[in-house]
Amino acid sequence: MLEAKLAEAGTLKKLLDAIKELVTDANFECNEEGINLQAMDNSHVALVAVNLEAVGFKRYRCDRPMPLGVNLTSLTKVLKCAKDDDICTLKAADEADVLNLVYEAKNSDRIAEYDMKLMDIDSDTLGIPDTEYDARVTMPSAEFTRIVRDLSQLGESVRIEVSKEGVRFASEGESANGSVLLRQTEEVAKVGKIKAESKDDDEEGADDDEDDDEKAKEKKPKVKKERDEDVEMDEDDDVEEVNKPGEDGEEEQDPEEDEDDDDEEGGKKRKKKSGPSKPSKKPRTSKASSKSKGKGKEDDEPAGVTIEMNQHVSLTFSLKYLVNFSKSASLCPKVQLMMSNDVPLLVAYDFGQGHIRYYLAPKIGDD
């Protein structure tokens, strides 16, 4: 028996929208590890491989390996009946000829149920060898979509060339020619240098911080040691002092006991009057700013263009297929292009649920 529960039906809808024009009928191979699909187009030029990992499902159960022969056009029509945020459950009994789909709305009590007939499809699973590619380009998927769609207006083929200059997409048509060059993003290229320099700065900065701490202590002789300890202990618990007055009042001085008994407004006034409360704010703001800066760098990295090249690569491909591949951009913000001379192009989209990979044979000569 198979029972696979997806958090959002939109993931499955986006997958089918990307492959339904390449493949008409295909087997969803279900096993303990997840659901896989592998199929070639009718002209045997492109191959698509989809993997939905069992870990990505809210609930997944597959008692034994079983193929689900599906007409992708029919499945797309059934999935259109579901909203993108509906919880989608796929069910199939052992040796069943029907696939059951249940859609549960998150914001209401609506539950829709559909049955779709399965097919017996004879297909051989191809073994995809592990290939060491000479060039790997990581770029925003939206940029890749735009490039192939623009160039498809000019001609039927595109030459993808990876060199020290960058990655170039060039198309020649009867009435016009066009090319787009993407250079490696400087911020991405400098990430390694920045990280290496930051380590050295941290080591040097540690010694400087110790000197600064000693100077700070010398500049503030009026502050008692007891108050320094209170600042460190209460650095992250200012809210608790306002909400629970009087808990630490016995350990503090008499004037501050009276202020702890005040309301929230009194607590705010106490912070303005007391001298040691100002330094307590600085480390919190500095920590927050440093964390936000770190997150910003991580978020900016996928948006850039990264090029890894062992040798110069230049191949020509059909734009019609690349435009179909680019429809998977809604699944992942970045795409990887892996190339080697005389080897099919690999276009890979990795998302939280799994991955989808396309393999496209290059054009040779005038074909």
MOWOSUL-V470678 format. One record per residue. N is the residue number from 0. RES is the residue in three letters. PSI is psi in whole degrees, -180 to 180 (* if undefined). D_LAST is the distance of its C-alpha to the last C-alpha in Angstrom with 2 decimals. Layout:
((N,RES,PSI,D_LAST) (N,RES,PSI,D_LAST))
This chain:
((0,MET,144,46.83) (1,LEU,134,44.38) (2,GLU,112,45.54) (3,ALA,120,43.34) (4,LYS,115,44.74) (5,LEU,141,42.59) (6,ALA,-33,44.38) (7,GLU,131,42.12) (8,ALA,-20,40.06) (9,GLY,-30,37.86) (10,THR,-45,36.05) (11,LEU,-35,34.91) (12,LYS,-42,34.03) (13,LYS,-37,31.78) (14,LEU,-46,29.99) (15,LEU,-35,29.32) (16,ASP,-29,28.23) (17,ALA,-29,25.44) (18,ILE,-9,24.11) (19,LYS,-27,25.18) (20,GLU,-17,22.02) (21,LEU,-40,19.85) (22,VAL,136,22.28) (23,THR,-53,24.74) (24,ASP,142,27.08) (25,ALA,159,27.81) (26,ASN,128,30.72) (27,PHE,109,32.73) (28,GLU,115,34.12) (29,CYS,134,37.60) (30,ASN,-171,39.80) (31,GLU,-30,42.47) (32,GLU,-20,40.13) (33,GLY,-158,38.39) (34,ILE,129,35.64) (35,ASN,149,32.06) (36,LEU,133,28.98) (37,GLN,126,25.73) (38,ALA,157,23.03) (39,MET,155,19.32) (40,ASP,171,17.56) (41,ASN,-30,17.01) (42,SER,-2,13.28) (43,HIS,38,14.29) (44,VAL,-34,12.05) (45,ALA,147,15.17) (46,LEU,138,18.72) (47,VAL,137,21.86) (48,ALA,122,25.21) (49,VAL,139,28.41) (50,ASN,121,31.80) (51,LEU,110,35.10) (52,GLU,146,37.88) (53,ALA,-31,41.27) (54,VAL,-28,43.01) (55,GLY,-10,41.43) (56,PHE,150,43.10) (57,LYS,-36,46.67) (58,ARG,134,47.43) (59,TYR,132,45.39) (60,ARG,126,46.47) (61,CYS,106,44.58) (62,ASP,-36,46.91) (63,ARG,157,44.33) (64,PRO,133,40.53) (65,MET,137,39.30) (66,PRO,142,35.99) (67,LEU,102,35.85) (68,GLY,118,33.39) (69,VAL,139,32.62) (70,ASN,115,30.83) (71,LEU,-30,29.54) (72,THR,-43,30.04) (73,SER,-41,33.64) (74,LEU,-36,34.30) (75,THR,-40,33.11) (76,LYS,-40,35.62) (77,VAL,-38,38.38) (78,LEU,-22,37.72) (79,LYS,-19,37.97) (80,CYS,-9,41.62) (81,ALA,147,42.22) (82,LYS,158,42.83) (83,ASP,-33,40.92) (84,ASP,8,44.10) (85,ASP,147,45.26) (86,ILE,122,45.84) (87,CYS,129,43.50) (88,THR,126,44.53) (89,LEU,130,42.44) (90,LYS,141,44.60) (91,ALA,132,43.98) (92,ALA,166,46.45) (93,ASP,131,45.78) (94,GLU,35,43.94) (95,ALA,157,44.06) (96,ASP,14,41.98) (97,VAL,137,42.42) (98,LEU,124,41.30) (99,ASN,130,44.01) (100,LEU,128,43.28) (101,VAL,128,46.23) (102,TYR,125,46.14) (103,GLU,123,49.16) (104,ALA,139,49.80) (105,LYS,-32,51.07) (106,ASN,6,53.37) (107,SER,-179,54.87) (108,ASP,17,55.86) (109,ARG,130,53.01) (110,ILE,118,51.38) (111,ALA,142,48.69) (112,GLU,133,47.60) (113,TYR,147,44.73) (114,ASP,132,43.74) (115,MET,137,40.24) (116,LYS,138,39.52) (117,LEU,164,37.43) (118,MET,157,35.02) (119,ASP,109,34.53) (120,ILE,124,30.93) (121,ASP,113,29.83) (122,SER,139,27.40) (123,ASP,131,27.11) (124,THR,123,27.25) (125,LEU,139,24.74) (126,GLY,115,26.22) (127,ILE,114,24.49) (128,PRO,151,25.42) (129,ASP,120,27.04) (130,THR,135,24.81) (131,GLU,107,26.21) (132,TYR,148,23.78) (133,ASP,-21,23.89) (134,ALA,139,23.88) (135,ARG,123,25.40) (136,VAL,124,25.66) (137,THR,125,28.20) (138,MET,163,28.42) (139,PRO,134,29.92) (140,SER,-31,27.91) (141,ALA,-36,28.96) (142,GLU,-41,27.50) (143,PHE,-42,24.10) (144,THR,-44,24.24) (145,ARG,-42,25.19) (146,ILE,-49,22.51) (147,VAL,-32,19.51) (148,ARG,-40,21.26) (149,ASP,-46,22.08) (150,LEU,-25,18.67) (151,SER,-17,17.17) (152,GLN,-17,19.48) (153,LEU,-46,17.77) (154,GLY,-177,14.01) (155,GLU,-16,11.36) (156,SER,158,10.30) (157,VAL,137,12.94) (158,ARG,121,13.55) (159,ILE,119,16.41) (160,GLU,125,18.61) (161,VAL,121,21.87) (162,SER,-175,24.50) (163,LYS,-25,28.27) (164,GLU,-31,28.04) (165,GLY,-155,26.59) (166,VAL,128,23.35) (167,ARG,134,21.27) (168,PHE,120,18.81) (169,ALA,137,17.14) (170,SER,140,15.14) (171,GLU,124,14.63) (172,GLY,-179,15.14) (173,GLU,-35,16.44) (174,SER,-17,20.00) (175,ALA,155,20.24) (176,ASN,156,19.04) (177,GLY,153,20.41) (178,SER,149,20.89) (179,VAL,128,23.24) (180,LEU,128,24.98) (181,LEU,119,26.99) (182,ARG,158,29.64) (183,GLN,133,31.52) (184,THR,131,34.51) (185,GLU,-38,37.65) (186,GLU,-40,39.78) (187,VAL,-39,37.52) (188,ALA,-29,37.37) (189,LYS,-1,41.17) (190,VAL,-45,41.90) (191,GLY,-42,42.44) (192,LYS,-41,44.73) (193,ILE,-43,46.61) (194,LYS,-41,47.26) (195,ALA,-41,48.50) (196,GLU,-36,50.75) (197,SER,-35,52.03) (198,LYS,-44,53.25) (199,ASP,-40,55.23) (200,ASP,-37,56.58) (201,ASP,-40,57.68) (202,GLU,-42,59.61) (203,GLU,-36,61.27) (204,GLY,-26,61.80) (205,ALA,-42,63.63) (206,ASP,-39,66.36) (207,ASP,-37,66.55) (208,ASP,-37,66.89) (209,GLU,-40,69.86) (210,ASP,-39,71.54) (211,ASP,-38,70.86) (212,ASP,-42,72.38) (213,GLU,-39,75.50) (214,LYS,-38,75.82) (215,ALA,-38,75.39) (216,LYS,-37,78.18) (217,GLU,-31,80.43) (218,LYS,-20,79.86) (219,LYS,69,80.89) (220,PRO,-21,84.18) (221,LYS,-24,85.57) (222,VAL,125,83.11) (223,LYS,158,84.62) (224,LYS,-34,82.82) (225,GLU,-41,83.37) (226,ARG,-35,81.43) (227,ASP,-42,78.55) (228,GLU,-37,78.27) (229,ASP,-39,78.43) (230,VAL,-42,75.59) (231,GLU,-39,73.38) (232,MET,-35,74.30) (233,ASP,11,73.99) (234,GLU,-39,70.87) (235,ASP,7,68.61) (236,ASP,33,71.38) (237,ASP,-36,72.56) (238,VAL,-37,71.80) (239,GLU,-33,73.89) (240,GLU,-35,76.84) (241,VAL,-43,76.77) (242,ASN,-30,76.30) (243,LYS,74,78.78) (244,PRO,148,81.59) (245,GLY,-7,84.38) (246,GLU,-41,82.62) (247,ASP,13,82.70) (248,GLY,-31,85.63) (249,GLU,-31,88.18) (250,GLU,-19,86.51) (251,GLU,175,86.11) (252,GLN,164,88.85) (253,ASP,-42,91.24) (254,PRO,-33,89.79) (255,GLU,-22,86.35) (256,GLU,-40,87.78) (257,ASP,-34,88.93) (258,GLU,-30,85.50) (259,ASP,-23,83.74) (260,ASP,-7,85.92) (261,ASP,174,84.62) (262,ASP,-168,81.83) (263,GLU,-37,78.23) (264,GLU,-38,79.26) (265,GLY,-36,81.83) (266,GLY,-39,79.19) (267,LYS,-40,77.12) (268,LYS,-37,80.21) (269,ARG,-37,80.93) (270,LYS,-35,77.51) (271,LYS,-36,78.19) (272,LYS,-41,81.65) (273,SER,134,81.00) (274,GLY,-45,79.75) (275,PRO,-12,77.86) (276,SER,-25,75.63) (277,LYS,-46,73.65) (278,PRO,-26,72.31) (279,SER,-25,71.27) (280,LYS,-32,68.76) (281,LYS,-47,67.03) (282,PRO,-31,65.58) (283,ARG,-42,64.24) (284,THR,-37,62.48) (285,SER,-38,61.13) (286,LYS,-43,59.77) (287,ALA,-41,58.13) (288,SER,-38,56.59) (289,SER,-38,55.28) (290,LYS,-43,53.71) (291,SER,-36,52.12) (292,LYS,-40,50.72) (293,GLY,-41,49.26) (294,LYS,-36,47.60) (295,GLY,-40,46.22) (296,LYS,-41,44.47) (297,GLU,-37,42.95) (298,ASP,-28,41.77) (299,ASP,-24,40.25) (300,GLU,-47,38.20) (301,PRO,-22,35.52) (302,ALA,-13,35.09) (303,GLY,-180,33.94) (304,VAL,124,30.77) (305,THR,132,30.97) (306,ILE,123,28.68) (307,GLU,122,29.08) (308,MET,131,27.18) (309,ASN,-35,27.64) (310,GLN,166,25.13) (311,HIS,133,22.59) (312,VAL,134,19.25) (313,SER,116,16.16) (314,LEU,156,12.92) (315,THR,136,10.28) (316,PHE,163,10.27) (317,SER,128,10.12) (318,LEU,-27,13.50) (319,LYS,-41,14.36) (320,TYR,-40,14.94) (321,LEU,-35,16.74) (322,VAL,-40,18.99) (323,ASN,-41,19.93) (324,PHE,-38,20.70) (325,SER,-10,22.88) (326,LYS,-13,25.19) (327,SER,5,26.88) (328,ALA,-26,28.37) (329,SER,-15,31.58) (330,LEU,-29,32.17) (331,CYS,139,32.17) (332,PRO,-13,32.81) (333,LYS,157,30.45) (334,VAL,149,27.02) (335,GLN,132,25.75) (336,LEU,121,22.32) (337,MET,129,22.03) (338,MET,148,19.43) (339,SER,151,19.10) (340,ASN,133,16.68) (341,ASP,27,14.26) (342,VAL,143,15.96) (343,PRO,144,15.18) (344,LEU,138,16.62) (345,LEU,120,20.04) (346,VAL,114,21.44) (347,ALA,133,25.12) (348,TYR,118,27.92) (349,ASP,124,31.36) (350,PHE,178,34.22) (351,GLY,-34,37.79) (352,GLN,-27,37.22) (353,GLY,-134,34.38) (354,HIS,162,30.70) (355,ILE,130,27.28) (356,ARG,137,24.19) (357,TYR,139,20.50) (358,TYR,127,17.90) (359,LEU,126,14.21) (360,ALA,140,11.57) (361,PRO,159,9.70) (362,LYS,138,6.08) (363,ILE,125,5.88) (364,GLY,-132,5.64) (365,ASP,5,3.82) (366,ASP,*,0.00))
